[in-house]
């Protein structure tokens, strides 16, 4: 990878709508790395008024970090911020937008896109729960001419973005990210099953309750069938339990970093149900720790996991049951995954990610290594 950033470059960061747990954890690792990169001054950081990042404090006296206060409902406020009120973000220095939606403002702008729902769907979906994504896509397309470059996390996401919006072809850079700082520093590595041979599976699915996370599949599972699972932990509140008739599905709510480390240290595998992902951080976390993975038979999962994961049809409950049975059988025979080849494509630290993102945002030359999609796995 070749990177060249002009000395004394200056950049501004915009993340006013980053409040979700997953995206916030990513930026809690990335922001300090962006600020400490030598030769680049972060002039200003626009922060959200809710979530963990609202409390972020810059490490540099040269940086102005300010919370963007919303007076209107979030969707309306966000629409106005990105369009009619976006001129407040005009500037000569590059603007790195870390919250998916481009801004209709003047100056060089790079958008870090993580939200797969901003890609155009194959069929229009007018359900009320999906209307906010339709509005987001309209804003995204309207503001494309204001963007100099985009950053995504995989080749799959780059290709999908260019299919959805052909005008961005040639402007999209692929920069993968490592696991969050809290997991990097934990030193946790799994090399074998903790539970005794023959026991039913202990699984975890760390995901918020968004529709694309596909918790609804659990509501279609046959509670009378024999499942090779003793426990599946979901990071949902009890009130959002997707399948209360399944005694082995438990909702624990949001888990702290220490609780996640404790879970990763004992579970048999990560179960991932999501039907749409721009990246899939839990998959990266599971590979880093060394856990088996059961995930959908979809391009984003194959790109990350290759032939070491166990794949199932995300629309078919019986496919999931069959795949979990295969996993248990393999574990009972002493099998354990080897993620070494897959982790080669993942940066080892957040300073590398910051360097590559700043190279793109500041107009430097960056050549990223592609993450090629392998053949189907198990």
N, C-alpha and C positions, 0 to 999 in steps of 0.2 A: 504494500500500500504506500503510495506517494502522496505526501501532504505538504503544501507550502502556504503559509499564512503570512501576510505582510506584517512587519513589526509595527507595534503601536496601533493595531487595528482596534476599532470600537464597535460595540454591538449592543442592541437592546433586546430584552426578552419579554415576551407577552404570554401570560398563562392565566388569564382572568377567569377562564371557565373550567380549569382543571381542579375538580373537587372529588371525583371518584377515588375509591381506595386504591385501585390498581395503578391508575395514572399518577396519583399523588405519590405513591411509593417510588415509582420510576423517577419522578422529578426530584424527590428527596435525595436520590443518589446522584442525579445528573447535575442539578443546579450548583452544588459546591464544586464539582469538577469543571464546569463552565467558568465559574468565577476565578478559579486558581490557575487557569491556563496562562502560561507566561506570554507576554506580548499582546494580550487582548484585554481591553478594558470593558467590563460590562457597565454601561452608563446608567441603565435604568431597568428595573424589573417590575412589571405590572402583575400584581398578585390577585388571586380570588378573595372574595370576602367570606368564604366558608371553607370548611375542610382544613386539613393539616397544613396546607401551604399558606393559608392566611396568616399563620404565625411565623412564616419564614423570615429570618434575619440575615441580611447580607454580611459577608465576612470582610467586605472592603468599604472603607470610608468614602471611596470615590463613587460608590454605587447608590443610586436613589431607589429604594424599594418601597412601593406604594400599593395599598389595597385599592382595587377598583370597586367602589360601592354601587350596588344595584338597588334602585328604588322601585323598579317595576317587576312584575313576574319574570322569572329567569328567561323563558323562551322569548318574550317580547324584548326584554332588555338586551339579550344576546343578539337578536336580529338588528336592533338599532345600533348597537356597538360596532357591529361588523359592516354596517352600511352608512346610514345618515350621520352617525356620530363618530365615524372612524377617523375623521380628519385630525382628531386630537393626537393620533399616533403617527402623524407625518414626521419625517425626520431625514437627515442626510446619512446617518449611520445605519448599517443594516439592521433589520428587524427580524428576529427569529421567533416565529409564532409556534408555541408549543401546545396549542389547544385546538388543532385540526382545521378550524375555519379561517380562510384568508380574510384580511381586512381591506376595505376600500380606502386605502390611504396611499400617500406618496412616499417614495423611497424604496430601496432594495428590500425585498421581503422573501423570506424562506419559511415554508410551512412544514412542520413535523406532523405527519398524518398517521394517527393510530386507529381512527374510528372507521371500521369497515362498513358501517351503515351509510357512510357518505358515498360509497360506490353505487352506481345506478343498478337497481335490481332488474332481473330479466323480465319480471312481470310487475306491473303497478300494484301496490298494496295500500289500500285506503283505510285500513283499520285505524281507529283513533289512536291506538298505542304506537302506530308507526308514522303518524302525521308529523311529529317533530323531526323525524329523519328526512321526510320529504322536504320540509322547510329548510333543513340544513343543506340538503343537496342543491336546492334552488340558490341559496346564498353562496355556496361553494362555487357553482358554475358562474354565477354573476360576477364574482370577484377574481376569476382565474387570471384575467389580464393584468392584475396587480402583483402577481407572484413571479419572482425570478426563478425559484427552484423549490422542489419538494424533497422531503426526506421520508422514507418508509423503512420498514424493518426487514422485509424479505423480497425476493424476486417475484413471488406470487402476488404480493400486494402491489408492487410496481407494475406488473403486467395488467392486473385488474384495473388499476388507476388509469393507465394509458388506454385501455379498452373503453372505459367509461367516459373519459374526457381526452379524446385524441390530441387536442391542442397542447397537452402537457408533455407529449413524447419528447424525449431528450432532456427534460428538465428534472427527472426523478432520480434521486440517489438512494442507494440501498445501504443502510448502516444498521447493523444488528446491535443489540444491547445484551450485556451480561445479566446475571441475577442481581437483585437488590443488594446494597451494601450490607444489610443485616445478615443475609445468608452467606455472602462472600466471607464475612468475618467470623462466621460461626464455626467454620472448619468441619462441618458435618459431611461425612461421606459414608454411604451405605454400600456394603459388599455382599450382604446376604439377608435372608429373611430372619426377623426376630422371633416370630411365632413358630410353634412346633409344626413339623411336617404333618399334613393331613387336616389341619384346622381350616375353617372357612376364612374367607378373605376379610381383611381390615382395610378399608378404602377411604380416601378423602377426595372431595371435589371442591376446591377453593374458588368460588366465583360468586359475583353479585347476582341479583335476581333479574337481570335484563332478559327480555324474550329470547334473544339469540343464544343465550347460554344454555337453552334447551332443558331446563329443569322439568319442563312439562313432560318429557319422555318418561320420567319416573312415575307420573300419574297414570301411565298406560301399562305399567308392569302388572303382571298377574300375581296377586298376593297369595294365590293358592299353589302356584308353581314352586318347585324346589330351586332356590337360588344359592349359589356357593359363596354367600356373603354373610358374615356375622355382623358387620357394621359398615355403614357408609355415612361419613360425616359431611354435612353441607354447611357452608358459611352463610346460611340464611337465618333470619329470626324465625322463631317457632310459629309465629302467625302466618308466615309465608311458606309453610311446609307444603311441598308439592304432592306428597303421597302419604298422608297420615295413617293410612291402612297398612303401610309397610313398617313393621316394628323395627326392622334393621336400618331404616333411614333416620338419622338424627340431625336436627338443625341446632347448631351451636352458636349462631350469630357470627359477627366479625371476630376473627382470631388475631390476637396481638402477634408481634414478631416472635416472641418467646413461645407462644402457644403453637405457632406454625412450625418452629424448630422442633418442639416436642412431638408434634404430630408426624413430621417427616422422619423423625428418628425411630418410629415404631410401626408405621403403616406398611402394608404389603405392596401397595401400588397407588398411583394417582389415577383416578377416573376422571376423564375430561369429556364433557358432553357437547360442548359448544359447536354450533353449526356455522358460525362466522367469526373469524379472527384476523386481525391484521398481523398478529405475531403469536400470542399465546404464552404469556409469561409463566404460568404454572407449569407448562411443558418444559421450559428452559430450567426452571427451578428443580423439577423432578430429575431431569438429566444431570444437572450439576450435582445433586445429592447422590444420584445413582439408583433411583427408584424405577421399578417397572412402570409402564404407562399403558393404559387402555384409552383409546381416543377414536374420534370419528374417522371414517375412511374418506377424508377430504384433502384437497391439495395442501392447505396450510399445515396440516398435521404431518403429511408425508415429507414436506420440505424440511421440517424441523427434526422429525423423529426417524426418518428412514426405515430400515427393515428391523429395528429393534422393538418397535411398539406393537401392540395388539390392536387391530382395527376392527370397527363394527359399523354397521349402517345406522346413522343417527336417527333414522325414522322408524326403525324396526326393533321393538322390545326383545323379540326372540333372538335377533342378531347379537344384542348386548348380552343376553343370558349365555348364549353359546360361547361368545368370546371370553367372558369371565370364567367359564368352565375350562377353556383352553389355558388361560393364565394359571388357574389353580393347579391344573395337571402339570404344567411346566415347572411351577414352583415346587410341587411335591417331588419332582425328579431332580431337584437341586439347581435348576436353571436360574440365572441372574443376568440382567442386561449389562452390556458393555457400551457405554455412550461415548467412548473416547473419540471415535471418528466423527461423530456428530458435533461434539463440542469444539472441534478444530475451527469451525466457522463462527464461533461465538467469542467476542472480545473477552480478554481476561480481566479488564478493569474499566472503570468509568472515565479515567483520564483519556484513554484511547477514543472512547465514544465522543467525549467533549472536543478533542482535537479534530476529529473528522467532521463533526457537525459545524464547528466554527470555520473550518476550511470551506465548507459549502456556503454558509451564511455570509462569510466575509469575502467571497469571491475567489478563494484559493483554489488550486487544482487538487481534486481528490479522485482517486480511482479505487473503487471498492471491489472486493472479492465477491463474486456471485455465490449465492447459496443455491446450488443446483438441486432440482427435484429428483430424488432417486426413484427407483422402481418400487411398486407396492410392497409393503411389509407383510407381516403375518396376518 
